[in-house]
């Protein structure tokens, strides 16, 4: 039986993936040609759940053909945060997500996100939902490290823990940690339909998915 639920944030609890896709588009618009720009946006979409720092490094090295230092990475991250922060705070919740959190307090709930740690905590605070979670964690730690930390510190068993995510990186992190996985399906990640795991379009289906997981 599932007792512990770890949620990704963007695209799982909040309909914010388009906000971040638009931010990647805007951030690099004046820095590249049209084909490079298309590849940059597609790389972001193909790597939901991956740290923005890793995406920036890949984009510079493999699409723009440039090196990037720590200062440039930090400057890009600050610019990206400026483009998305307010919009993510105001973005709508995934259908049924808030009702689930309000009505199912017997579960121990956490957030594990690729968003930088301080930023995701501030977003959750500003959305006034921090009280629903036993812990909220973000990058630079990898998701599998964060999941393992939750399992060890909270003394949660892998058999009773599920990670709800919307990217292949989320699925791989769950598998590495030995926890169950539920895929939240939306327009940008229909490749997850081929995974052998429970799937939801919104939180109206999550009770069934949780019963299938445990």
C-alpha positions as CSV (number, residue, x, y, z in Angstrom):
1,X,0.0,0.0,0.0
2,X,1.3,3.5,-0.9
3,X,1.9,5.7,2.1
4,X,4.5,8.2,0.7
5,X,3.9,10.3,-2.5
6,X,6.8,12.3,-4.0
7,X,5.6,14.8,-6.7
8,X,7.4,16.5,-9.4
9,X,6.1,20.1,-9.6
10,X,5.9,21.6,-13.1
11,X,3.5,19.6,-15.3
12,X,2.4,17.4,-12.3
13,X,1.0,19.7,-9.6
14,X,0.9,22.9,-11.7
15,X,0.2,23.5,-15.4
16,X,3.5,25.4,-15.9
17,X,5.3,23.5,-18.6
18,X,4.3,25.9,-21.3
19,X,5.6,28.8,-19.2
20,X,9.0,27.3,-19.1
21,X,9.0,26.3,-22.8
22,X,8.2,29.9,-23.6
23,X,11.0,31.1,-21.3
24,X,13.6,28.9,-23.0
25,X,12.4,30.2,-26.3
26,X,12.6,33.9,-25.2
27,X,16.0,33.4,-23.4
28,X,17.8,32.1,-26.5
29,X,15.9,34.0,-29.3
30,X,18.5,36.6,-30.0
31,X,21.5,34.3,-29.5
32,X,21.1,31.8,-32.4
33,X,19.7,31.2,-35.9
34,X,16.2,29.7,-36.5
35,X,17.3,26.1,-36.7
36,X,19.4,26.3,-33.5
37,X,16.4,28.0,-31.8
38,X,14.1,25.1,-32.9
39,X,16.6,22.6,-31.5
40,X,17.0,24.5,-28.2
41,X,13.2,24.5,-27.6
42,X,12.9,20.9,-28.6
43,X,15.7,19.9,-26.3
44,X,13.9,21.5,-23.4
45,X,10.6,19.7,-24.3
46,X,12.5,16.3,-24.7
47,X,14.1,16.7,-21.3
48,X,11.3,17.6,-18.9
49,X,12.4,17.1,-15.3
50,X,16.1,17.8,-16.1
51,X,17.9,20.7,-14.3
52,X,18.0,23.9,-16.3
53,X,21.8,24.0,-15.7
54,X,22.3,20.7,-17.5
55,X,20.1,22.0,-20.4
56,X,22.1,25.2,-20.6
57,X,25.4,23.2,-20.8
58,X,24.0,20.9,-23.5
59,X,22.6,23.8,-25.5
60,X,25.9,25.8,-25.4
61,X,28.1,22.8,-26.2
62,X,26.0,20.8,-28.6
63,X,23.8,23.4,-30.3
64,X,25.6,26.7,-30.1
65,X,29.1,25.2,-30.2
66,X,30.4,27.3,-27.4
67,X,31.9,26.8,-23.9
68,X,30.0,28.2,-20.9
69,X,31.4,29.1,-17.5
70,X,29.8,29.1,-14.1
71,X,29.1,32.9,-14.2
72,X,27.3,32.6,-17.5
73,X,25.3,29.6,-16.1
74,X,24.3,31.6,-13.0
75,X,23.4,34.6,-15.2
76,X,21.2,32.5,-17.5
77,X,19.5,30.9,-14.5
78,X,18.7,34.3,-13.0
79,X,17.4,35.5,-16.3
80,X,15.3,32.4,-16.6
81,X,13.9,32.8,-13.1
82,X,13.0,36.3,-13.9
83,X,11.0,35.1,-16.9
84,X,9.1,32.4,-15.1
85,X,8.8,33.0,-11.4
86,X,5.7,35.2,-11.2
87,X,3.9,33.3,-13.9
88,X,4.5,29.9,-12.3
89,X,3.3,31.3,-8.9
90,X,0.0,32.3,-10.7
91,X,-0.3,29.2,-13.0
92,X,-3.4,27.0,-12.5
93,X,-3.1,23.8,-10.6
94,X,-3.5,20.5,-12.5
95,X,-7.2,19.5,-12.3
96,X,-8.0,17.9,-8.9
97,X,-4.5,18.4,-7.5
98,X,-5.4,20.8,-4.7
99,X,-8.5,18.8,-3.8
100,X,-6.3,15.6,-3.5
101,X,-3.8,17.4,-1.2
102,X,-6.6,18.8,1.0
103,X,-8.5,15.5,1.3
104,X,-5.7,13.0,1.6
105,X,-3.6,14.1,4.6
106,X,-2.8,10.5,5.6
107,X,-0.2,10.3,2.9
108,X,3.3,11.7,3.5
109,X,3.8,14.0,0.6
110,X,7.0,15.6,-0.8
111,X,8.1,17.6,-3.8
112,X,11.2,16.7,-5.8
113,X,11.8,19.2,-8.6
114,X,14.6,20.1,-11.1
115,X,13.9,23.8,-10.2
116,X,16.7,25.2,-8.0
117,X,16.0,24.4,-4.3
118,X,15.5,28.0,-3.0
119,X,13.3,28.9,-6.0
120,X,11.0,25.9,-5.7
121,X,10.6,26.5,-2.0
122,X,9.7,30.2,-2.6
123,X,7.2,29.3,-5.4
124,X,5.5,26.8,-3.1
125,X,5.4,29.3,-0.3
126,X,3.9,32.0,-2.5
127,X,1.3,29.6,-3.7
128,X,0.4,29.0,0.0
129,X,0.7,25.2,-0.3
130,X,3.8,24.5,1.7
131,X,1.8,23.0,4.6
132,X,0.8,20.0,2.5
133,X,4.4,18.7,2.2
134,X,6.8,17.1,4.6
135,X,9.7,18.4,2.4
136,X,10.3,20.4,-0.7
137,X,13.6,19.7,-2.6
138,X,15.2,21.0,-5.8
139,X,18.4,21.1,-7.7
140,X,21.4,21.1,-7.8
141,X,21.1,17.6,-6.4
142,X,19.9,15.0,-8.9
143,X,16.4,13.7,-8.4
144,X,17.5,10.1,-7.6
145,X,19.7,11.6,-4.8
146,X,16.8,13.6,-3.4
147,X,14.5,10.6,-3.5
148,X,17.0,8.5,-1.7
149,X,17.5,11.2,0.9
150,X,13.7,11.2,1.5
151,X,13.6,7.4,1.8
152,X,16.5,7.3,4.3
153,X,15.6,10.4,6.4
154,X,11.9,9.6,6.5
155,X,12.4,5.9,7.0
156,X,10.0,5.2,4.1
157,X,10.1,1.9,2.3
158,X,10.5,1.7,-1.5
159,X,7.4,-0.6,-1.7
160,X,5.2,2.0,-0.1
161,X,6.6,5.0,-2.0
162,X,5.6,6.4,-5.4
163,X,7.0,9.2,-7.5
164,X,4.6,11.1,-9.7
165,X,6.4,12.7,-12.7
166,X,5.9,13.8,-16.3
167,X,9.3,13.2,-17.9
168,X,11.6,10.3,-18.8
169,X,14.1,11.7,-16.3
170,X,11.5,11.3,-13.6
171,X,10.8,7.7,-14.6
172,X,14.5,6.8,-14.6
173,X,15.0,8.4,-11.2
174,X,12.1,6.4,-9.7
175,X,13.5,3.2,-11.2
176,X,17.0,3.8,-9.9
177,X,15.6,4.3,-6.4
178,X,13.3,1.3,-6.6
179,X,10.1,3.3,-6.0
180,X,6.9,3.1,-7.9
181,X,6.1,5.6,-10.7
182,X,3.0,7.2,-11.9
183,X,3.2,9.1,-15.2
184,X,1.2,12.3,-15.6
185,X,0.4,12.6,-19.3
186,X,0.0,15.9,-21.1
187,X,0.5,17.2,-24.7
188,X,4.3,17.5,-24.4
189,X,5.1,14.0,-23.1
190,X,2.9,11.4,-24.9
191,X,6.0,9.2,-25.4
192,X,5.3,8.2,-21.7
193,X,2.2,6.4,-22.8
194,X,4.4,3.5,-23.8
195,X,5.7,3.0,-20.2
196,X,4.6,0.1,-18.2
197,X,3.2,2.0,-15.3
198,X,0.0,3.6,-14.1
199,X,-0.9,6.9,-15.9
200,X,-3.0,9.9,-15.1
201,X,-4.2,12.9,-17.1
202,X,-5.3,14.7,-14.0
203,X,-5.8,14.0,-10.3
204,X,-9.3,12.7,-10.8
205,X,-7.7,9.4,-11.7
206,X,-4.9,9.3,-9.1
207,X,-6.7,7.1,-6.5
208,X,-6.9,4.3,-9.1
209,X,-3.3,4.8,-10.1
210,X,-2.2,4.7,-6.5
211,X,-4.0,1.4,-6.0
212,X,-2.3,0.0,-9.1
213,X,1.1,1.1,-7.8
214,X,0.8,-0.5,-4.3
